[in-house]
């Protein structure tokens, strides 16, 4: 089952939040190639939103090539080409880094210090776990 965190008050349209979270789940492997997504009706009911909201999100993801419709069966995670997967990952990273960069500027933290923090955090997350 797909897990979503929807913020109904942050000004970001719900369909955009759904798109973002499905893209992230596909790129991290939480949703794997060939996996079937919840039906529009089921997901809309779970999130307590209009089914058209979910339908719009699914349609846009299908247009992007992340989802594929199997007639009479439903929507599934599409098989992505290596280049498409890499491009989508980079787009997701850039979206998240934009937020971090904006916060750094708002807090008057220098570019040098911001890059140092990113490098340190990257090394921490990529280091093998300590036993």
C-alpha positions as CSV (number, residue, x, y, z in Angstrom):
1,X,0.0,0.0,0.0
2,X,1.3,3.4,-0.9
3,X,1.8,5.8,2.0
4,X,1.1,9.5,1.6
5,X,1.5,12.5,3.8
6,X,-0.8,15.2,2.5
7,X,-0.7,18.7,3.9
8,X,-4.1,20.3,3.2
9,X,-3.0,23.7,4.3
10,X,0.4,24.4,2.8
11,X,-0.9,25.9,-0.5
12,X,0.6,23.1,-2.6
13,X,-2.2,21.5,-4.7
14,X,-2.9,18.0,-3.5
15,X,-2.4,16.5,-6.9
16,X,1.1,18.0,-6.9
17,X,1.8,16.5,-3.5
18,X,0.6,13.1,-4.8
19,X,2.8,13.3,-7.9
20,X,5.8,14.3,-5.8
21,X,5.4,11.4,-3.4
22,X,4.8,8.8,-6.1
23,X,7.9,10.0,-8.0
24,X,9.9,9.8,-4.8
25,X,8.5,6.3,-4.0
26,X,9.4,5.1,-7.5
27,X,12.9,6.5,-7.4
28,X,13.7,5.1,-4.0
29,X,12.2,1.7,-4.9
30,X,9.4,1.8,-2.4
31,X,7.2,1.3,-5.5
32,X,8.9,-1.1,-7.8
33,X,8.7,-1.6,-11.5
34,X,5.5,-3.4,-12.4
35,X,3.8,-2.7,-9.1
36,X,0.1,-1.9,-9.3
37,X,-1.0,1.4,-7.8
38,X,-4.2,1.9,-5.8
39,X,-7.3,2.7,-7.9
40,X,-8.3,6.3,-8.2
41,X,-11.4,5.6,-6.1
42,X,-9.5,3.8,-3.3
43,X,-6.7,6.4,-3.0
44,X,-9.2,9.3,-3.1
45,X,-11.2,7.6,-0.4
46,X,-8.1,7.0,1.8
47,X,-6.9,10.6,1.4
48,X,-10.4,12.1,1.6
49,X,-10.0,14.0,-1.6
50,X,-12.0,14.3,-4.9
51,X,-11.3,11.4,-7.2
52,X,-10.6,13.9,-10.0
53,X,-7.5,15.1,-7.9
54,X,-6.0,11.6,-8.0
55,X,-7.1,11.0,-11.6
56,X,-5.2,14.2,-12.6
57,X,-2.0,13.1,-10.7
58,X,-2.1,9.7,-12.3
59,X,-2.7,11.1,-15.7
60,X,0.3,13.5,-15.4
61,X,2.5,10.7,-14.1
62,X,1.4,8.5,-17.0
63,X,2.3,11.3,-19.4
64,X,5.7,11.6,-17.8
65,X,6.2,7.8,-18.4
66,X,6.5,6.9,-14.8
67,X,3.2,5.0,-14.8
68,X,1.6,2.8,-17.5
69,X,-2.1,1.9,-17.9
70,X,-3.1,-1.6,-18.5
71,X,-6.5,-1.6,-20.0
72,X,-9.1,-3.1,-17.7
73,X,-6.6,-3.8,-15.0
74,X,-5.2,-0.5,-13.7
75,X,-2.1,1.6,-13.4
76,X,1.4,0.2,-12.8
77,X,4.9,1.5,-12.3
78,X,6.5,1.6,-15.7
79,X,9.8,0.2,-16.7
80,X,12.1,3.2,-16.8
81,X,15.1,3.6,-19.0
82,X,18.3,4.2,-17.1
83,X,18.6,7.8,-18.4
84,X,15.0,8.6,-17.5
85,X,15.5,7.2,-14.0
86,X,18.7,9.3,-13.5
87,X,17.0,12.4,-14.9
88,X,14.0,12.0,-12.6
89,X,16.3,11.4,-9.6
90,X,18.2,14.6,-10.4
91,X,15.0,16.6,-10.8
92,X,13.8,15.4,-7.4
93,X,17.1,16.2,-5.8
94,X,17.1,19.7,-7.3
95,X,13.6,20.4,-6.0
96,X,14.7,19.5,-2.5
97,X,18.0,21.4,-2.8
98,X,16.1,24.5,-4.0
99,X,14.3,24.5,-0.6
100,X,17.5,24.1,1.3
101,X,19.2,26.9,-0.7
102,X,16.3,29.2,-0.1
103,X,16.4,28.6,3.6
104,X,20.2,29.1,3.6
105,X,19.8,32.5,1.9
106,X,16.9,33.5,4.2
107,X,19.1,32.7,7.2
108,X,22.0,34.5,5.7
109,X,24.3,31.4,5.8
110,X,27.1,31.8,3.3
111,X,27.3,29.6,0.2
112,X,30.6,28.2,1.4
113,X,29.1,27.2,4.8
114,X,26.0,25.7,3.0
115,X,28.2,23.6,0.7
116,X,30.3,22.5,3.7
117,X,27.2,21.4,5.5
118,X,25.9,19.5,2.5
119,X,29.2,17.7,2.0
120,X,29.3,16.7,5.7
121,X,25.8,15.4,5.6
122,X,26.4,13.6,2.4
123,X,29.4,11.8,3.9
124,X,27.4,11.0,7.0
125,X,24.6,9.4,5.1
126,X,26.8,7.5,2.7
127,X,29.1,6.1,5.4
128,X,28.7,2.5,6.3
129,X,26.6,2.0,9.4
130,X,28.6,1.7,12.6
131,X,28.2,-1.5,14.6
